[in-house]
Structures are given as C-alpha cells and as structure tokens.
Amino acid sequence: MDHRVRAGEIQEDQVTALLERFSSKWPTSLFMGAAIASIIGSMVLKSQGKHLDALFVGQWVAPFLIVGLYNKSVKQHGSDTGRWQGFESGESGGRRESLHAS
C-alpha cells in the first residue's frame, strides 16, 4: 500500500499561506545576517566568560538558516505548487489555468 503524499494532493491552510505571503517580502540575506550575528554574538559572550549565554545565542544559528532556506524556497517555488501543476496539465476538469492568471 502506497502512503506517500503526491504534489497537489494536500493543500496548505490559510494561516500558512498568510505567513508565507508576509515572510516572502523579507530578503533572504536578513536570515543569513541574523545567523552571522548569532555566531559573532556567541563568540563575544564566550570571550566574556558567559558560557551559558554563549551557548544559548549560538543555538540560534541553525533556526535562522533553516527559516532562510524555507523563505528562499517559497520565493522560488511558491506555495502549493502541486495545485497549480494540476491546473496547467488540464487535470481540473478541462479548465486550464496558469500560475500567472490574474
């Protein structure tokens, strides 16, 4: 039995769509800058002997980079692209809609 989810089979909810629309306006370099700032901040705290604070700030690097990758992915591929692929291939009952439809 095949339990894989196929493109376009399950759509994201409106909360996710709203967050993606809002966050896609942010430049991806913002997240890279935040990650670098976390690294530098962690090094500064470590040099001041604040070891626990340095660990805390240093752990922010990975989430910033992950959110940056997600942001970049949404910008490049959009949200719920499988839904649009079905329309473009004519699987929507004969209607053909484009990703750039107005």
C-alpha positions as CSV (number, residue, x, y, z in Angstrom):
1,M,0.0,0.0,0.0
2,D,1.4,3.4,-1.0
3,H,1.1,6.1,1.7
4,R,3.1,8.9,0.0
5,V,1.5,12.3,-0.4
6,R,1.7,13.5,-4.0
7,A,2.1,17.1,-5.2
8,G,-1.2,18.9,-5.0
9,E,-3.0,16.2,-3.0
10,I,-3.0,18.2,0.2
11,Q,-3.2,21.9,0.3
12,E,-1.7,24.2,3.0
13,D,-4.1,26.1,5.2
14,Q,-4.7,29.8,5.1
15,V,-2.6,30.6,8.1
16,T,0.5,29.1,6.3
17,A,-0.4,30.9,3.1
18,L,-0.6,34.2,5.1
19,L,2.7,33.6,6.8
20,E,4.4,32.8,3.5
21,R,3.0,35.9,1.8
22,F,4.2,38.1,4.7
23,S,7.6,36.5,5.2
24,S,8.4,36.2,1.5
25,K,8.7,40.0,1.4
26,W,11.8,39.8,3.7
27,P,15.1,39.5,1.9
28,T,16.8,36.1,2.4
29,S,20.0,37.9,3.3
30,L,18.3,39.0,6.5
31,F,18.3,35.5,7.8
32,M,22.0,35.0,6.8
33,G,22.9,38.2,8.6
34,A,21.0,37.1,11.7
35,A,22.9,33.8,11.7
36,I,26.3,35.5,11.3
37,A,25.3,38.0,14.1
38,S,24.4,35.0,16.3
39,I,27.8,33.5,15.7
40,I,29.6,36.7,16.5
41,G,27.4,37.3,19.5
42,S,28.1,33.8,20.8
43,M,31.9,34.4,20.4
44,V,31.7,37.7,22.2
45,L,29.8,36.2,25.1
46,K,32.2,33.2,25.2
47,S,35.2,35.6,25.4
48,Q,33.5,37.4,28.3
49,G,33.1,34.1,30.2
50,K,29.3,34.0,29.8
51,H,29.4,30.4,28.7
52,L,25.7,29.5,29.1
53,D,24.6,32.7,27.3
54,A,27.1,32.0,24.5
55,L,25.6,28.5,24.0
56,F,22.1,30.0,24.0
57,V,22.8,32.6,21.4
58,G,24.9,30.1,19.4
59,Q,22.0,27.8,19.0
60,W,20.0,30.5,17.1
61,V,22.2,30.0,14.0
62,A,20.6,26.8,12.7
63,P,17.0,28.1,13.1
64,F,17.9,31.3,11.3
65,L,19.5,29.3,8.4
66,I,16.5,26.9,8.2
67,V,14.0,29.7,8.1
68,G,16.1,31.4,5.5
69,L,16.1,28.3,3.3
70,Y,12.3,28.0,3.7
71,N,11.9,31.7,2.7
72,K,14.1,31.2,-0.4
73,S,12.2,28.1,-1.3
74,V,8.8,29.9,-1.1
75,K,10.2,32.7,-3.2
76,Q,11.5,30.4,-5.9
77,H,8.8,27.7,-6.0
78,G,5.8,29.4,-4.5
79,S,3.3,27.8,-2.1
80,D,1.3,24.7,-3.0
81,T,2.8,24.4,-6.5
82,G,1.3,21.0,-7.0
83,R,-2.1,22.6,-7.0
84,W,-1.1,24.7,-10.0
85,Q,0.6,21.9,-11.8
86,G,-2.7,20.0,-11.9
87,F,-4.4,23.0,-13.4
88,E,-1.7,23.5,-16.0
89,S,-1.8,19.9,-17.1
90,G,-5.5,20.0,-17.6
91,E,-6.4,17.8,-14.7
92,S,-9.0,20.2,-13.4
93,G,-12.0,19.1,-15.5
94,G,-10.8,20.6,-18.7
95,R,-10.1,24.1,-17.3
96,R,-6.6,25.4,-17.9
97,E,-5.3,28.0,-15.5
98,S,-1.9,29.5,-15.4
99,L,0.2,30.2,-12.4
100,H,0.2,33.9,-13.5
101,A,-3.5,34.1,-14.0
102,S,-4.9,37.5,-12.9
